[in-house]
Amino acid sequence: MNGVERRVRPGTGLPPRGRRLGTSRLRLPSHRASSATLAGAYPFLAASPPQAGVPVGIDALTGEGFAFDPWQAYADGLVTNPNVALLGVIGVGKSALVKSLTFRSIAHARRVYIPGDPKGEWAQVAHAAGGVVVPLGPGMPTRLNPLDTSATNPEARHQARTRLLVALAGTVLGRDLSPVEHTGLDAALTAAEQAHTTVLVGHVIDALVDPNPTSAAADRTTAAVRAADGRDLAAGLRRLVRGDLAGLFDRPSTVQLDASAPMVVLDLSRLGSDDAALAAAMTCTSAWLETAIASTGGQRWVVYDEAWRLMRHEALIARMQAQWKLSRAHGIANLLVQHRLSDVTGTGDAGSRARGLAQGLLADCSTRIVYRQEPDQTTTTATTLGLTKTERDLLPALPRGTGLWKLPRASHVVHHVLHPDELPLVDTDAAMRHDPATEG
């Protein structure tokens, strides 16, 4: 071979032991590590990021583009359900990610529903997308009847209304309904349906206060006893008729949801900081949107922004979990936005139904996106989400706009990239930069 004798070990084609052609033996200590650690140390060993779907930004480990679409990810077997949970402290870019991701999804034939915008930040995004904003609050002319339903079968219609009323009553009362309250509510709804073509919450309250004697007798009780059993229930629901939510959900709907609208936002910012009022309103608005979702096709994002305010109300969490379970059947992807994991895991007392429901929401999110977390939150976050030590140590150091995307079989650190034209739509810091002294 070019005048050089090449000895080999018989039957191997390799040089004699201890010798290499023109080199000395390389002596390096062996090293063993997890694939996640090696992926951080050697980017060329990292998993290739998903690139089918909506462009999000740049994978920090590979430098490749990162794209995400929950329906595409489900079709490709990357996730087991389309639901997404997003965690991050204030001011790290969560809102920018959610708004740009859903806004960009519209170009991919997705639609976006916001069943409750507590801060009024989604209106400009909806207008830019050619969508619809429905403002709700004291003094506004808009009315939504939460007992509207697309079900044509009387039994299905009755069941849908019952579920809504149970959730609504549980939210305003702050507890589960008793068996006699369940029975009384069902009887009151039946009476209201028999007496009215368009059933309103007020009709149900009237039937609770003044029950039908014949119906009561059929259940082996009296109208007086049934009225006493339903007194707290009627008083709780009265909040929607004569209380602080009067005029919002107690009359026939004044708007019809345009199923073809690319984005629909229900603006609840006028309700202020009353979490109980927000939860009751969210129960009503989500029911109204569910009616539209059930009656139309297409794939939709349903975004629960500032979800920490909703996690205090067990009845609403139960209703949300039912929607999570039906996400694949309805073709929707729920997106839960929280500040920290303890907002979910700390709901209710340890071992309580409320905490179990809240943790179930997180468990039913195949995609978890974690933006920067405070150091005292990293251990809980890592334990609950099954993060490696490297991933856990990364959380407090993540810069603004960068998040850890945790998929069932892979993790990616992604730099979110915004187009200059998107900046005005996702900016939530305008008030912090406002300087009255500069105004003439």
C-alpha positions, 0 to 999 in steps of 0.5 A, spaced: 500 500 500 504 505 497 510 502 499 508 501 506 507 494 509 500 494 513 500 488 518 493 486 520 490 481 525 488 474 522 481 474 520 480 481 523 482 486 518 485 490 524 492 492 526 496 488 531 493 489 538 496 496 541 498 499 534 495 504 530 497 506 523 501 512 524 498 514 531 499 512 538 493 509 542 488 514 545 487 513 552 481 517 555 476 515 561 469 513 559 464 517 561 456 515 562 450 520 562 443 520 560 441 522 553 438 529 556 445 531 559 448 529 552 444 533 548 445 539 552 453 537 552 453 535 544 447 539 540 449 534 534 446 529 539 440 532 540 433 530 538 431 534 531 425 539 533 418 538 530 418 543 524 411 541 521 406 546 523 406 553 526 413 557 526 415 558 533 422 560 534 429 557 534 431 550 538 437 553 542 440 546 542 440 545 534 439 552 531 434 549 527 427 552 526 422 550 531 414 549 529 408 546 533 401 545 532 398 540 537 393 537 531 399 535 527 403 533 533 398 528 535 397 526 528 405 524 528 405 521 534 409 526 538 403 527 543 397 523 546 392 529 546 392 536 544 392 540 550 397 544 552 399 547 559 404 554 559 407 556 566 412 562 567 413 568 572 410 575 570 414 578 565 417 572 561 413 572 555 408 567 556 402 572 553 407 574 547 408 566 546 400 564 546 398 570 542 403 569 537 402 562 536 394 562 536 394 568 531 399 564 527 395 558 527 389 562 523 393 561 517 393 554 518 386 553 518 385 553 525 380 558 529 381 561 536 376 561 542 378 565 548 372 564 553 374 569 558 379 575 557 380 578 564 385 583 563 382 586 556 388 584 552 386 580 546 381 585 543 387 588 539 389 581 537 382 579 535 381 585 531 388 584 527 385 577 525 379 579 523 375 576 529 370 578 534 370 581 540 364 580 545 364 585 551 361 583 557 360 587 564 355 592 567 352 597 563 354 593 556 348 592 552 351 584 550 347 579 553 348 571 553 343 566 555 348 560 558 342 555 557 342 556 549 344 549 546 345 546 540 342 540 542 336 538 538 334 532 542 330 534 548 333 529 553 340 531 550 338 539 551 336 538 558 342 534 560 346 540 557 342 545 561 343 541 567 350 540 567 351 548 566 346 549 572 350 544 577 356 548 575 354 555 576 350 553 582 356 550 585 361 556 583 356 561 586 355 557 592 362 555 593 360 547 594 357 541 591 350 541 591 346 536 596 342 530 593 335 534 594 338 540 591 340 536 585 333 533 585 330 540 586 334 543 580 332 538 575 325 539 577 325 546 576 329 546 570 323 541 567 318 545 569 321 551 566 322 547 559 315 545 559 313 553 560 317 557 556 320 556 549 326 560 550 329 558 557 332 563 562 336 562 568 330 566 571 325 561 569 329 556 573 329 560 579 322 562 579 321 554 579 325 553 585 322 558 589 315 556 587 315 548 585 310 545 581 306 541 586 304 535 581 312 534 580 313 534 588 308 529 589 311 525 584 317 525 588 313 523 594 314 530 597 311 537 597 312 543 594 313 547 601 319 542 602 322 542 595 322 550 596 325 549 603 330 544 600 332 549 594 332 556 598 340 556 598 340 554 591 335 559 588 339 565 593 345 563 589 343 563 582 339 569 584 346 573 583 345 572 575 338 575 575 338 581 581 346 581 583 352 583 581 352 579 574 344 582 573 343 583 565 349 579 563 346 572 563 339 573 565 336 575 558 335 572 551 342 572 547 343 578 543 349 576 539 350 569 535 357 566 535 359 566 528 362 560 527 367 562 521 370 567 525 377 566 526 377 568 533 372 570 538 374 573 544 369 574 550 372 580 554 370 580 561 375 585 563 369 590 566 368 585 571 374 587 575 378 583 580 372 579 583 374 572 582 367 569 584 364 573 579 369 571 573 368 564 575 361 564 574 361 568 568 367 563 565 362 558 567 356 561 562 361 563 557 364 557 556 357 553 556 355 558 550 362 557 546 361 549 547 354 550 544 358 553 538 363 548 538 358 542 538 354 545 532 360 546 528 366 543 525 374 545 525 379 545 529 380 550 535 384 553 540 381 554 547 385 559 551 384 559 559 388 565 560 390 567 567 387 561 569 390 561 577 384 566 578 379 560 576 383 554 580 379 557 586 373 554 584 372 547 584 365 547 580 369 550 574 375 546 574 370 540 574 367 543 568 374 544 565 376 537 566 370 535 562 372 539 556 379 537 557 377 529 556 373 531 550 378 535 546 379 529 541 372 528 540 371 536 539 377 537 535 379 542 540 386 544 543 385 547 550 391 551 553 392 553 560 396 559 562 399 559 569 404 563 573 407 557 577 405 550 578 403 551 585 397 554 582 395 548 580 398 543 585 396 547 591 388 548 589 384 545 595 387 541 601 391 535 600 387 529 597 381 534 596 377 533 590 379 540 588 386 538 588 385 532 584 381 535 579 386 541 578 392 536 577 388 532 572 388 538 568 395 538 568 396 530 567 391 531 561 396 536 557 401 532 553 405 538 552 408 542 557 411 549 556 415 552 562 418 559 562 422 562 567 421 559 574 423 562 581 428 558 585 423 556 590 418 553 585 424 549 581 423 542 585 416 542 585 416 543 578 421 538 576 418 533 580 411 534 578 413 534 570 418 529 571 424 534 569 431 531 569 436 535 573 439 539 567 432 541 566 430 543 573 437 547 573 435 551 567 429 554 569 431 559 573 436 562 568 431 562 562 431 568 559 425 572 557 422 569 551 425 562 552 422 556 554 423 549 556 418 545 551 417 538 554 413 533 550 412 526 552 418 523 548 423 529 547 425 536 550 427 542 547 429 549 549 426 554 544 427 561 543 421 564 541 421 569 535 417 575 534 416 578 527 416 586 528 409 587 526 406 582 531 410 586 537 404 591 538 399 585 538 403 582 544 405 588 548 403 588 555 408 593 558 405 599 554 402 602 561 409 601 564 412 605 559 407 610 559 410 617 561 404 622 562 410 628 563 411 627 556 404 629 553 402 636 551 
